[in-house]
Amino acid sequence: MMAFLMQAFTSRLTRKYLVIFSLVLIIPTIVIYRLIVSYAQNVMEGQIARDNLIGADSIVKRLNAEITNVVLQLQLIAGQNLALPTDEITMYENAKQTIAKSSMIHSIYYVDNGSQMRFEAPFSPKMQAVTYAYPGLEHVRWSYTYMVSGLLQNNRQETTVTIAVPVYYKDRTFHGALVAELSRDYLSEMLRTMSATREGFSYLLDLNGQVIASSDVAILGKDFGHDAIGQRLMIGDSGLISSSYQGQESIVAYQQIRDNWGLALGIPKEIAFKPVKTLGMALTISFFSIFMLTLFLILFGMRDLLYPIIHLTRFAKKYRQEHTLEAVQADRIEAKDELSELTGTMKALTRELDFKERFLRDVIEGIPYALVTINHEGLVTHANEKFYQLFQISWNDHAKMQIAVIPELSDISSLQGETVLTILGSRGERNIVRIVTAPFQNGVLAVLQDVTQIKLLEEHFNQSEKLAQMGQITAGVAHELKNPLAVLASSSELLRDEMMEEQQDPALVRTLVADIDEEVARMSGIVNQFLSFAKAKDEHDNPIEIDQLVDRVLHLLRIKFNESKVVVNKKYVSPLPLILGKYNKLIQLFLNLFLNSIDAMPGGGVLTISIFGKDPYLEVRIEDSGEGISQSDMQWLFNPFFSTKEQGTGIGLTIASEIIREHGGEIQIESVLHEGTTVICKFPTGR
């Protein structure tokens, strides 16, 4: 088992399987765990916040009620609004009774308007020459209302907190202040009682941020004025905050009490979220137990699931590297499950792949064309034997050969469609090769055909076609020569007669000789023009006015048109752009097309020639009213030696198509049987 596990864990498939297992099970489990814990924590935090706010509000209401009760008791003791003043003994006795009934009040003393303490219940009914400058005396003197103080020092130098009311009667004469010292222990016990059930804390702050009372006696009298909560309470704010208390992060509700006191009620997060941590621990143990159980089952299941797949991948890898079929374990083949089906299928596919690879290799080597594939780096990835024979390269020299070693093919990757190149052989012979390229996986596929003999035959047929065309225009040439010959005959006769006269006119002789010279030059031009069509010669591209060239061809065929009863209509849309081309080849092109149109109208008809610019082309449309072409013949029109005429050679349209392609243009033929044919020639104007 351990040996199997060690072998399995070295496989990338096993590692990938475990990664997928982690992504499918472990990570979602952790995410779910975190979502549950986070949700529970958010719910708990929200509940704690609500409890804190409710608790703080209840404490504030109780404190406000207690303060109000103390104020009322003091006002009763002082005898406010009575017609006659209350004597000090009565006030003292009433104060003693109030202290006995109230847990809130620690002591009550009377300070007159001269800052002399008159009595202090329950300790001293009458005090002699005790001066105490009560800090709130002036406040109650002028406000005629009660005052709640912060922490201050009493006459015994004790830190206390007080509530004072003015002593006055109906005459509104201020007599002094009746002051109640509040029990800080009582206030702290009240806070402790309301906070202990929640394991939290609470404290009261005065206007200066000093702790008046607290559930924790250790902080009594401390200055919280620079604390975040103290600063908010000092400006009269109320709300909820997450803050540090005694070094612990806590959730604290704070609220302003009337008379400038502030209450803070909170609980440490560690205590608040203890139930969440308990829940998280329980969930962690549960998820870990499920994970361990799943992992245990997976390890035992890998033997029958993962190991056969690893074995199968090793079989495929060995076949890819060595192209040999490795024997598959007998137990896996005999097992009737999906993996055995996959194993058998892979063996069958590899055998079929070997067969098809051999078949494809035989086909590639058997085709009569050279074939080569080149990658993006210009490296020959595959070539058949015909390729190496064409370029006279040794069959054994092709391993990792760069195509650039054949100069003519150095730019083959940039070629598109069909291209014709001339290649020099090792003995200096010129070979014409037609190359067709197409995009291939990670490179280019090129098919090369040696068309040297085909091109020679095309040149031969081309010249033959030109000679046939010359026969067609012979009548026109004869007509062109007849008129100059008549002029020559007339001028010759006049010259002979003039020479026989005794008195000769030199001016007339010179005129007759000039006429003869002019007509001889004219006939020479006609003959040279005629012969130029019959000669095969290379030309260079030159700017050509296509309308003038078409007019010249029409002029050459004017006798043919008259004899065939063909009426020519010309529709030239000016201005017409120039095109770049070979003059004589374009003459041959339109001779072919016009003669075809004449042949298509044996009984006469109308030939319409339209020339117009249609960016980026110059378009020539030749439309006849002849017999038309059947749909079955349309697909064969440009094939060599195909003709619908009994005496036709079948290469006229093939030559026309070659000429137009040589000029970078296009040719289209549209025809309706018994209605006529339209030939559309397009020439690029920006070439």
C-alpha positions as CSV (number, residue, x, y, z in Angstrom):
1,M,0.0,0.0,0.0
2,M,2.8,2.4,0.9
3,A,4.7,1.7,-2.3
4,F,1.5,2.4,-4.3
5,L,1.0,5.7,-2.4
6,M,4.6,6.7,-3.1
7,Q,4.3,5.9,-6.8
8,A,0.9,7.7,-7.0
9,F,2.0,10.9,-5.3
10,T,4.9,11.4,-7.8
11,S,2.3,11.7,-10.6
12,R,1.1,15.2,-11.7
13,L,-2.4,13.7,-12.1
14,T,-2.4,12.8,-8.4
15,R,-1.3,16.3,-7.4
16,K,-3.9,17.8,-9.7
17,Y,-6.5,15.5,-8.3
18,L,-5.7,16.5,-4.8
19,V,-5.7,20.2,-5.8
20,I,-9.1,19.7,-7.3
21,F,-10.2,17.9,-4.2
22,S,-9.0,20.8,-2.1
23,L,-10.8,23.3,-4.3
24,V,-14.0,21.3,-4.3
25,L,-14.1,20.2,-0.7
26,I,-11.5,21.8,1.6
27,I,-11.8,25.4,0.4
28,P,-15.6,25.4,0.3
29,T,-15.6,23.8,3.8
30,I,-13.4,26.5,5.1
31,V,-15.4,29.2,3.4
32,I,-18.7,27.8,4.8
33,Y,-17.0,27.6,8.2
34,R,-15.9,31.2,8.1
35,L,-19.3,32.3,6.8
36,I,-21.1,30.6,9.7
37,V,-18.7,31.9,12.3
38,S,-18.7,35.4,10.8
39,Y,-22.5,35.4,10.6
40,A,-22.8,34.2,14.2
41,Q,-20.3,36.9,15.2
42,N,-22.2,39.6,13.4
43,V,-25.5,38.4,15.0
44,M,-23.9,38.2,18.4
45,E,-22.3,41.7,18.0
46,G,-25.6,43.1,16.9
47,Q,-27.4,41.6,19.8
48,I,-24.7,42.9,22.2
49,A,-25.0,46.3,20.7
50,R,-28.7,46.3,21.2
51,D,-28.4,45.0,24.8
52,N,-25.8,47.7,25.6
53,L,-28.0,50.5,24.2
54,I,-31.0,49.2,26.1
55,G,-29.0,48.8,29.3
56,A,-27.5,52.2,29.0
57,D,-30.9,53.7,28.4
58,S,-32.4,52.0,31.4
59,I,-29.5,53.2,33.7
60,V,-29.8,56.7,32.3
61,K,-33.5,56.7,33.1
62,R,-33.0,55.4,36.6
63,L,-30.2,58.0,37.3
64,N,-32.4,60.8,35.9
65,A,-35.2,59.6,38.2
66,E,-32.9,59.4,41.2
67,I,-31.5,62.9,40.6
68,T,-35.0,64.3,40.2
69,N,-36.0,62.7,43.4
70,V,-33.0,64.2,45.3
71,V,-33.8,67.6,43.8
72,L,-37.4,67.4,45.0
73,Q,-36.4,66.3,48.5
74,L,-33.9,69.2,48.8
75,Q,-36.5,71.7,47.6
76,L,-38.9,70.4,50.3
77,I,-36.2,70.7,53.0
78,A,-35.4,74.3,51.8
79,G,-39.0,75.2,51.9
80,Q,-39.0,77.0,48.5
81,N,-41.9,79.3,47.7
82,L,-43.1,79.4,51.4
83,A,-44.2,82.7,52.7
84,L,-41.9,82.6,55.8
85,P,-38.4,81.3,56.0
86,T,-37.8,77.8,57.4
87,D,-35.6,77.8,60.4
88,E,-32.3,75.9,60.3
89,I,-33.3,73.4,63.0
90,T,-36.3,72.4,60.9
91,M,-34.2,72.0,57.8
92,Y,-31.7,70.0,59.7
93,E,-34.3,67.6,61.1
94,N,-35.9,67.2,57.6
95,A,-32.5,66.6,56.2
96,K,-31.8,63.8,58.7
97,Q,-35.1,62.1,57.8
98,T,-34.4,62.4,54.1
99,I,-30.9,60.8,54.5
100,A,-32.4,58.0,56.5
101,K,-34.8,57.2,53.7
102,S,-32.5,57.7,50.7
103,S,-29.6,55.4,49.8
104,M,-28.6,58.0,47.2
105,I,-27.8,60.8,49.7
106,H,-24.7,60.6,51.9
107,S,-25.1,63.9,53.7
108,I,-26.8,67.3,53.4
109,Y,-25.3,70.7,54.5
110,Y,-26.5,74.3,54.3
111,V,-24.2,77.0,53.1
112,D,-25.5,80.6,53.5
113,N,-24.9,83.4,51.1
114,G,-21.7,84.3,52.9
115,S,-20.2,80.8,52.4
116,Q,-20.7,79.9,56.0
117,M,-21.7,76.3,56.7
118,R,-24.8,76.5,59.1
119,F,-25.3,72.7,59.6
120,E,-24.3,69.4,58.1
121,A,-26.8,66.5,58.5
122,P,-26.6,64.0,60.0
123,F,-23.3,65.0,61.7
124,S,-23.5,68.6,63.0
125,P,-26.8,70.4,63.7
126,K,-25.0,73.7,64.3
127,M,-21.5,74.6,63.0
128,Q,-19.5,77.5,64.3
129,A,-17.3,79.7,62.1
130,V,-16.8,77.0,59.4
131,T,-16.3,78.7,56.0
132,Y,-16.6,76.7,52.9
133,A,-16.5,78.2,49.4
134,Y,-19.0,75.8,47.7
135,P,-18.1,75.9,43.9
136,G,-21.7,75.9,42.9
137,L,-22.9,78.7,45.2
138,E,-22.8,81.4,42.6
139,H,-24.5,79.2,40.0
140,V,-27.6,78.5,42.2
141,R,-27.5,82.2,43.4
142,W,-28.2,83.5,39.9
143,S,-30.0,80.6,38.2
144,Y,-32.5,80.0,41.0
145,T,-32.5,76.3,40.0
146,Y,-30.7,73.2,41.1
147,M,-27.2,72.2,40.0
148,V,-25.5,68.8,39.7
149,S,-21.8,69.1,40.2
150,G,-18.9,66.9,39.0
151,L,-16.2,65.7,41.4
152,L,-15.2,68.3,43.9
153,Q,-13.5,68.7,47.4
154,N,-15.8,69.2,50.4
155,N,-14.9,71.0,53.6
156,R,-13.3,67.9,54.9
157,Q,-11.2,67.6,51.7
158,E,-13.0,64.5,50.6
159,T,-13.8,63.9,46.9
160,T,-17.5,63.9,46.4
161,V,-20.3,64.8,44.0
162,T,-23.2,67.0,44.9
163,I,-26.6,68.3,44.0
164,A,-27.4,71.8,45.3
165,V,-30.7,73.8,45.3
166,P,-31.1,77.5,46.2
167,V,-32.8,78.5,49.5
168,Y,-35.2,81.4,48.8
169,Y,-38.8,82.4,49.5
170,K,-41.5,84.3,48.0
171,D,-39.6,87.5,48.2
172,R,-37.0,85.8,45.9
173,T,-34.2,86.8,48.4
174,F,-31.3,84.3,48.1
175,H,-30.3,83.0,51.5
176,G,-27.9,80.2,50.6
177,A,-27.6,76.8,49.1
178,L,-28.8,73.4,50.4
179,V,-26.3,70.8,49.2
180,A,-26.7,67.0,49.1
181,E,-23.5,64.9,48.8
182,L,-24.4,61.8,46.8
183,S,-23.1,58.4,47.7
184,R,-20.6,57.3,45.1
185,D,-20.6,53.8,46.5
186,Y,-24.4,53.7,45.9
187,L,-23.9,54.8,42.3
188,S,-21.1,52.3,41.8
189,E,-23.1,49.5,43.3
190,M,-26.1,50.4,41.0
191,L,-23.8,50.3,38.0
192,R,-22.2,47.0,39.2
193,T,-25.6,45.4,39.7
194,M,-26.8,46.2,36.2
195,S,-23.5,45.2,34.6
196,A,-22.6,42.0,36.6
197,T,-25.3,39.8,34.9
198,R,-23.6,40.6,31.5
199,E,-20.0,40.3,32.7
200,G,-19.5,43.8,31.5
201,F,-18.5,47.2,32.9
202,S,-20.0,50.7,33.2
203,Y,-18.9,54.0,34.6
204,L,-20.2,57.6,35.0
205,L,-18.1,60.6,33.9
206,D,-18.5,64.2,34.9
207,L,-18.2,67.2,32.5
208,N,-14.4,67.0,32.8
209,G,-14.1,63.3,32.0
210,Q,-13.4,62.1,35.6
211,V,-15.0,58.9,36.8
212,I,-17.7,59.6,39.3
213,A,-18.8,56.0,39.8
214,S,-17.9,52.7,38.2
215,S,-18.6,49.0,38.4
216,D,-14.8,48.7,38.7
217,V,-13.6,50.5,41.8
218,A,-10.1,50.6,40.4
219,I,-10.9,53.4,38.0
220,L,-12.8,55.7,40.4
221,G,-11.5,59.2,40.1
222,K,-9.5,58.5,36.9
223,D,-9.4,61.0,34.1
224,F,-11.0,59.7,30.9
225,G,-11.0,63.1,29.3
226,H,-8.5,62.0,26.6
227,D,-10.3,58.6,26.0
228,A,-12.4,58.3,22.8
229,I,-15.5,57.6,24.8
230,G,-14.8,60.4,27.3
231,Q,-14.3,62.9,24.4
232,R,-17.6,62.0,22.8
233,L,-19.5,62.2,26.1
234,M,-17.9,65.6,26.9
235,I,-19.4,67.1,23.7
236,G,-22.8,65.6,24.5
237,D,-22.7,62.7,22.0
238,S,-24.5,59.4,22.3
239,G,-24.0,56.1,20.4
240,L,-22.1,52.9,20.1
241,I,-18.3,52.4,19.6
242,S,-15.7,49.6,19.5
243,S,-13.0,50.8,21.8
244,S,-10.3,49.6,24.2
245,Y,-11.1,49.4,27.9
246,Q,-8.4,48.3,30.4
247,G,-6.4,46.9,27.5
248,Q,-9.3,44.8,26.1
249,E,-11.2,45.5,22.9
250,S,-14.8,46.2,23.9
251,I,-18.2,47.1,22.5
252,V,-19.3,50.2,24.4
253,A,-22.7,52.1,24.4
254,Y,-22.4,55.7,25.7
255,Q,-25.2,58.1,26.4
256,Q,-25.4,61.7,27.8
257,I,-27.3,62.1,31.1
258,R,-28.8,65.4,31.9
259,D,-26.8,67.9,33.9
260,N,-23.6,67.1,32.1
261,W,-23.0,63.6,33.3
262,G,-22.2,60.8,30.9
263,L,-22.7,57.0,31.1
264,A,-20.6,54.3,29.4
265,L,-21.8,50.7,29.4
266,G,-19.8,48.0,27.6
267,I,-18.5,44.4,27.5
268,P,-15.1,43.0,26.4
269,K,-15.3,41.3,23.0
270,E,-13.5,38.3,24.4
271,I,-16.4,37.7,26.9
272,A,-19.0,38.8,24.3
273,F,-17.9,36.4,21.6
274,K,-17.1,33.5,23.9
275,P,-20.2,31.6,22.7
276,V,-19.1,32.2,19.1
277,K,-15.7,30.8,19.8
278,T,-17.3,27.8,21.4
279,L,-19.5,27.4,18.3
280,G,-16.4,27.8,16.0
281,M,-14.5,25.2,17.9
282,A,-17.4,22.8,17.6
283,L,-17.7,23.5,13.8
284,T,-13.9,23.1,13.4
285,I,-13.9,19.7,15.1
286,S,-16.9,18.7,12.9
287,F,-15.4,19.8,9.6
288,F,-12.0,18.3,10.4
289,S,-13.6,15.0,11.3
290,I,-15.5,15.1,8.0
291,F,-12.3,16.0,6.1
292,M,-10.3,13.2,7.7
293,L,-13.0,10.7,7.0
294,T,-13.2,11.8,3.3
295,L,-9.5,11.7,2.9
296,F,-9.4,8.2,4.4
297,L,-12.0,7.0,1.9
298,I,-10.2,8.7,-1.0
299,L,-6.9,7.1,-0.2
300,F,-8.5,3.7,-0.2
301,G,-10.4,4.5,-3.4
302,M,-7.3,5.7,-5.3
303,R,-6.1,2.1,-5.9
304,D,-9.0,1.3,-8.2
305,L,-9.6,4.7,-9.7
306,L,-6.5,6.9,-9.8
307,Y,-3.8,4.3,-10.3
308,P,-5.4,2.9,-13.5
309,I,-5.6,6.4,-14.9
310,I,-1.9,7.0,-14.1
311,H,-1.0,3.8,-15.8
312,L,-3.1,4.8,-18.9
313,T,-1.4,8.2,-19.1
314,R,2.0,6.6,-18.9
315,F,1.0,4.3,-21.8
316,A,-0.1,7.4,-23.8
317,K,3.2,9.2,-23.0
318,K,5.3,6.3,-24.1
319,Y,3.4,6.1,-27.3
320,R,3.9,9.8,-28.0
321,Q,7.6,9.5,-27.3
322,E,8.4,6.2,-29.0
323,H,5.3,5.4,-31.2
324,T,5.2,1.9,-29.8
325,L,2.3,0.2,-28.2
326,E,3.0,-0.7,-24.6
327,A,1.3,-3.8,-23.2
328,V,-1.6,-2.9,-20.9
329,Q,-2.1,-4.9,-17.7
330,A,-4.3,-7.9,-18.2
331,D,-6.4,-7.3,-15.1
332,R,-7.3,-3.8,-16.4
333,I,-8.3,-5.1,-19.8
334,E,-10.3,-8.0,-18.3
335,A,-12.1,-5.7,-15.8
336,K,-15.5,-4.7,-17.1
337,D,-15.6,-1.1,-16.2
338,E,-15.3,2.4,-17.9
339,L,-11.5,2.5,-17.5
340,S,-11.1,-0.8,-19.4
341,E,-13.3,0.6,-22.1
342,L,-11.1,3.7,-22.3
343,T,-7.9,1.5,-22.4
344,G,-9.3,-0.6,-25.2
345,T,-10.4,2.5,-27.1
346,M,-7.0,4.1,-26.8
347,K,-5.3,1.0,-28.2
348,A,-7.7,0.9,-31.1
349,L,-7.2,4.7,-31.7
350,T,-3.4,4.4,-31.7
351,R,-3.5,1.6,-34.3
352,E,-5.9,3.6,-36.4
353,L,-3.7,6.7,-36.0
354,D,-0.7,4.7,-37.2
355,F,-2.6,3.4,-40.2
356,K,-3.8,6.9,-41.1
357,E,-0.4,8.4,-40.6
358,R,1.1,5.9,-43.0
359,F,-1.7,6.5,-45.5
360,L,-1.2,10.3,-45.4
361,R,2.5,9.9,-45.8
362,D,1.9,7.7,-48.9
363,V,-0.5,10.3,-50.3
364,I,1.9,13.2,-49.7
365,E,4.7,11.4,-51.4
366,G,2.5,10.2,-54.2
367,I,1.2,13.5,-55.4
368,P,3.0,14.9,-58.4
369,Y,3.6,18.3,-56.7
370,A,6.3,19.5,-54.3
371,L,4.8,20.1,-50.8
372,V,6.5,21.8,-47.8
373,T,5.4,23.1,-44.4
374,I,7.3,25.9,-42.7
375,N,6.9,27.2,-39.2
376,H,7.0,30.9,-38.1
377,E,10.7,30.7,-37.5
378,G,11.3,29.7,-41.2
379,L,12.2,26.1,-40.3
380,V,11.0,23.3,-42.7
381,T,8.9,21.1,-40.6
382,H,8.0,18.6,-43.4
383,A,8.6,18.3,-47.1
384,N,8.0,15.4,-49.6
385,E,10.6,13.9,-51.9
386,K,9.3,16.0,-54.9
387,F,10.3,19.1,-53.0
388,Y,13.9,18.0,-52.6
389,Q,14.1,16.8,-56.2
390,L,12.7,20.1,-57.5
391,F,15.5,22.1,-55.7
392,Q,18.1,19.3,-56.1
393,I,18.6,19.0,-52.4
394,S,19.9,15.8,-50.8
395,W,17.2,13.8,-49.0
396,N,19.4,13.4,-46.0
397,D,20.2,17.1,-45.7
398,H,16.6,18.3,-44.8
399,A,16.8,17.8,-41.0
400,K,16.1,21.2,-39.4
401,M,16.7,23.0,-42.7
402,Q,16.0,26.7,-42.9
403,I,13.9,27.7,-45.9
404,A,16.2,30.6,-46.4
405,V,18.9,28.3,-47.8
406,I,16.7,28.4,-51.0
407,P,17.0,32.2,-51.9
408,E,13.9,32.2,-54.1
409,L,11.8,30.9,-51.2
410,S,13.2,33.1,-48.4
411,D,10.0,35.2,-48.4
412,I,7.5,32.3,-48.9
413,S,5.8,33.0,-45.6
414,S,4.7,36.4,-46.7
415,L,3.2,35.1,-50.0
416,Q,-0.6,34.9,-50.3
417,G,-2.7,32.8,-52.7
418,E,-1.0,31.8,-56.0
419,T,2.4,33.1,-57.1
420,V,4.7,32.3,-60.0
421,L,8.5,32.4,-59.5
422,T,11.5,31.7,-61.7
423,I,14.1,29.5,-60.1
424,L,17.7,28.9,-61.4
425,G,18.8,25.3,-61.3
426,S,22.3,24.0,-60.4
427,R,23.2,23.9,-64.1
428,G,21.9,27.4,-64.8
429,E,18.6,26.4,-66.3
430,R,15.5,28.5,-65.7
431,N,12.5,26.7,-64.1
432,I,9.1,28.4,-63.7
433,V,7.3,27.3,-60.5
434,R,3.8,28.0,-59.5
435,I,3.4,28.3,-55.7
436,V,0.1,28.2,-53.8
437,T,0.4,29.0,-50.1
438,A,-2.2,28.7,-47.3
439,P,-2.1,29.3,-43.6
440,F,-1.1,26.2,-41.7
441,Q,-0.8,25.2,-38.0
442,N,2.0,27.4,-36.6
443,G,3.2,28.3,-40.1
444,V,2.6,28.1,-43.8
445,L,1.7,25.2,-46.2
446,A,3.1,25.6,-49.8
447,V,2.4,23.5,-52.8
448,L,4.9,24.0,-55.7
449,Q,4.4,22.9,-59.3
450,D,7.0,23.0,-62.0
451,V,5.1,24.7,-64.9
452,T,8.0,25.4,-67.2
453,Q,6.6,23.2,-70.0
454,I,3.1,24.4,-69.4
455,K,4.2,28.0,-69.7
456,L,6.0,27.2,-72.9
457,L,2.9,25.6,-74.3
458,E,0.8,28.7,-73.1
459,E,3.2,31.0,-74.9
460,H,2.8,28.9,-78.0
461,F,-1.0,28.9,-77.8
462,N,-0.9,32.6,-77.0
463,Q,1.0,33.3,-80.1
464,S,-1.2,31.1,-82.2
465,E,-4.2,32.9,-80.8
466,K,-2.7,36.2,-81.8
467,L,-2.0,35.0,-85.3
468,A,-5.7,33.8,-85.5
469,Q,-6.7,37.3,-84.4
470,M,-4.5,38.8,-87.1
471,G,-6.4,36.8,-89.6
472,Q,-9.6,38.3,-88.3
473,I,-8.3,41.9,-88.8
474,T,-6.6,41.2,-92.2
475,A,-9.6,42.7,-93.9
476,G,-9.2,45.9,-92.0
477,V,-5.5,46.0,-92.9
478,A,-6.3,45.4,-96.6
479,H,-8.8,48.2,-96.5
480,E,-6.3,50.5,-94.8
481,L,-3.8,49.7,-97.6
482,K,-6.2,50.1,-100.5
483,N,-6.6,53.9,-100.1
484,P,-2.9,54.7,-99.9
485,L,-2.3,52.4,-103.0
486,A,-4.9,54.4,-104.9
487,V,-3.2,57.7,-104.0
488,L,0.2,56.2,-105.0
489,A,-1.2,55.0,-108.4
490,S,-2.8,58.4,-109.1
491,S,0.3,60.4,-108.0
492,S,2.6,58.1,-110.1
493,E,0.5,58.6,-113.2
494,L,0.4,62.3,-112.8
495,L,4.2,62.4,-112.2
496,R,4.8,60.3,-115.4
497,D,2.6,62.7,-117.4
498,E,4.4,65.7,-116.0
499,M,7.8,64.3,-116.8
500,M,6.7,63.8,-120.4
501,E,5.8,67.5,-120.8
502,E,8.4,69.8,-122.3
503,Q,7.8,72.4,-119.8
504,Q,7.8,70.8,-116.4
505,D,6.3,72.4,-113.3
506,P,8.9,71.8,-110.4
507,A,6.3,72.7,-107.7
508,L,3.9,70.1,-109.0
509,V,6.6,67.5,-109.1
510,R,7.6,68.2,-105.5
511,T,3.9,68.0,-104.4
512,L,3.4,64.6,-106.1
513,V,6.7,63.2,-104.6
514,A,5.6,64.4,-101.1
515,D,2.2,62.7,-101.6
516,I,4.0,59.5,-102.6
517,D,6.3,59.7,-99.5
518,E,3.4,60.4,-97.2
519,E,1.3,57.4,-98.4
520,V,4.4,55.1,-98.3
521,A,5.0,56.1,-94.6
522,R,1.3,55.6,-93.9
523,M,1.4,52.1,-95.3
524,S,4.6,51.3,-93.5
525,G,3.0,52.3,-90.2
526,I,0.0,50.1,-90.9
527,V,2.2,47.1,-91.7
528,N,4.4,47.7,-88.6
529,Q,1.3,48.1,-86.4
530,F,0.0,44.8,-87.8
531,L,3.3,43.0,-87.3
532,S,3.6,44.2,-83.7
533,F,0.6,42.2,-82.7
534,A,2.1,39.0,-84.2
535,K,5.4,39.3,-82.3
536,A,5.9,37.9,-78.8
537,K,7.9,40.3,-76.8
538,D,8.2,41.4,-73.2
539,E,6.7,44.8,-72.2
540,H,7.0,47.0,-69.2
541,D,4.0,48.5,-67.4
542,N,3.1,52.0,-68.5
543,P,0.2,54.4,-67.8
544,I,-2.7,53.7,-70.2
545,E,-5.8,55.6,-71.2
546,I,-8.2,52.6,-71.5
547,D,-10.8,54.5,-73.5
548,Q,-8.3,55.3,-76.3
549,L,-7.0,51.7,-76.2
550,V,-10.5,50.3,-76.6
551,D,-11.2,52.8,-79.5
552,R,-8.0,51.6,-81.3
553,V,-9.2,47.9,-81.0
554,L,-12.6,49.0,-82.3
555,H,-10.9,50.8,-85.2
556,L,-9.0,47.6,-86.1
557,L,-12.2,45.6,-86.1
558,R,-14.5,48.1,-87.8
559,I,-14.6,46.1,-91.1
560,K,-15.4,43.0,-89.1
561,F,-18.2,44.8,-87.3
562,N,-19.6,46.0,-90.6
563,E,-19.4,42.6,-92.2
564,S,-21.1,41.0,-89.1
565,K,-23.8,43.7,-89.0
566,V,-22.9,44.5,-85.4
567,V,-23.7,48.0,-84.1
568,V,-21.3,49.4,-81.5
569,N,-22.6,51.7,-78.7
570,K,-20.0,53.4,-76.5
571,K,-20.8,54.7,-73.0
572,Y,-17.7,56.4,-71.5
573,V,-18.2,58.2,-68.2
574,S,-15.6,61.0,-67.8
575,P,-13.2,61.6,-66.2
576,L,-11.6,58.2,-66.5
577,P,-8.5,57.3,-64.3
578,L,-5.3,55.9,-65.8
579,I,-4.3,52.3,-65.2
580,L,-0.9,50.8,-65.2
581,G,-0.4,47.9,-67.7
582,K,1.1,46.4,-70.8
583,Y,-0.3,48.0,-73.9
584,N,-0.1,45.1,-76.4
585,K,-1.4,42.6,-73.9
586,L,-4.4,44.8,-73.2
587,I,-4.9,45.1,-77.0
588,Q,-4.9,41.3,-77.2
589,L,-7.4,41.1,-74.2
590,F,-10.0,43.3,-75.9
591,L,-9.5,41.7,-79.3
592,N,-10.3,38.4,-77.7
593,L,-13.4,39.7,-76.0
594,F,-14.7,41.7,-79.0
595,L,-14.2,38.8,-81.4
596,N,-16.0,36.5,-79.0
597,S,-18.9,38.9,-78.9
598,I,-19.0,39.1,-82.7
599,D,-19.1,35.3,-82.9
600,A,-21.9,35.2,-80.3
601,M,-24.1,37.3,-82.7
602,P,-23.9,35.5,-86.1
603,G,-27.0,37.3,-87.4
604,G,-25.8,40.7,-86.2
605,G,-26.8,42.6,-83.1
606,V,-25.7,45.4,-80.7
607,L,-22.4,45.5,-78.7
608,T,-22.5,48.0,-75.8
609,I,-19.2,49.1,-74.3
610,S,-19.3,51.0,-71.0
611,I,-16.3,52.4,-69.2
612,F,-16.5,54.1,-65.8
613,G,-14.5,54.5,-62.6
614,K,-15.7,52.7,-59.6
615,D,-13.2,53.2,-56.8
616,P,-10.8,51.4,-56.4
617,Y,-11.3,50.0,-59.9
618,L,-11.7,51.1,-63.5
619,E,-14.6,49.0,-64.9
620,V,-15.1,48.0,-68.5
621,R,-18.4,46.2,-69.3
622,I,-18.8,44.5,-72.7
623,E,-22.5,43.6,-73.3
624,D,-23.7,41.8,-76.4
625,S,-27.2,40.8,-77.6
626,G,-26.1,37.4,-78.7
627,E,-27.2,33.8,-78.0
628,G,-25.9,33.8,-74.3
629,I,-24.3,30.9,-72.5
630,S,-26.0,28.0,-70.7
631,Q,-25.5,27.6,-66.9
632,S,-23.9,24.2,-67.5
633,D,-21.2,25.8,-69.7
634,M,-20.6,28.8,-67.4
635,Q,-18.4,26.9,-64.9
636,W,-16.0,25.7,-67.7
637,L,-15.5,29.1,-69.5
638,F,-12.0,29.7,-68.2
639,N,-10.7,26.2,-68.5
640,P,-8.1,25.7,-71.2
641,F,-9.3,24.2,-74.5
642,F,-13.0,24.5,-73.6
643,S,-15.0,26.2,-76.4
644,T,-18.7,26.4,-77.4
645,K,-17.6,27.1,-81.0
646,E,-16.8,24.4,-83.5
647,Q,-13.7,26.2,-84.8
648,G,-12.6,27.7,-81.5
649,T,-9.3,26.9,-79.8
650,G,-10.7,27.2,-76.3
651,I,-7.8,29.3,-75.0
652,G,-9.1,32.8,-75.7
653,L,-10.8,33.4,-72.4
654,T,-8.0,31.5,-70.6
655,I,-5.5,34.0,-72.0
656,A,-7.9,36.9,-71.2
657,S,-8.2,35.8,-67.6
658,E,-4.4,35.4,-67.3
659,I,-3.8,39.0,-68.7
660,I,-6.3,40.5,-66.3
661,R,-4.8,38.6,-63.3
662,E,-1.4,39.8,-64.4
663,H,-2.7,43.3,-64.1
664,G,-4.1,42.7,-60.7
665,G,-7.7,42.8,-61.9
666,E,-10.8,40.7,-62.0
667,I,-13.0,39.3,-64.8
668,Q,-16.6,38.2,-64.4
669,I,-19.1,36.9,-66.9
670,E,-22.9,37.1,-66.6
671,S,-25.1,35.5,-69.2
672,V,-28.7,34.6,-69.8
673,L,-29.4,32.0,-72.5
674,H,-30.9,33.5,-75.7
675,E,-30.7,37.0,-74.2
676,G,-27.0,37.9,-74.3
677,T,-23.7,38.0,-72.3
678,T,-22.0,40.7,-70.3
679,V,-18.2,40.5,-69.6
680,I,-17.0,42.7,-66.7
681,C,-13.3,43.6,-66.5
682,K,-12.0,45.4,-63.4
683,F,-8.6,47.1,-63.3
684,P,-7.1,48.5,-60.1
685,T,-6.4,52.3,-60.4
686,G,-3.9,52.5,-57.5
687,R,-1.5,49.7,-58.6
